Every structure is written in C-alpha cells, then in structure tokens.
Amino acid sequence: MNESETRAELIDPALAAVGWGVVEDSRIRREFQITAGRIQPGGQQAKQLKANYGLV
C-alpha cells in the first residue's frame, strides 16, 4: 500500500469517524506548510517543512 492509498483507505476515514472535516467549522488541511524554509548561509533558502495533515 502506498502513501496515497494509506491516506484514502485508513487515515481519512478514521479522521471522519471522529468528526474531523464533518463537524461544522472543522477542517483537514493536507500537505500543510509549517515553515517557508530556513535561510542558509549565502542567502539560499532551504526546503519548506510540511506536515502531512493540519487539523483546524
């Protein structure tokens, strides 16, 4: 089972079962950006940090 199948078959149904994305004003944000990326020496920006899910 790959990552997208795991999300579709296991994680998303489990979140919905406990009310996330179903209850009014609750949202599930996938690939939620945590930071824009640290500025490294020389002025280059590092890779963004992302969470698989953000529950709001």
Buried (B, 14 or more C-beta within 10 A) or exposed (E): EEEEEEBEEEBBEEBEEEEBBEEEEEEBEEEBEEEEEEEEEEEEEEEEEEEEBBEE
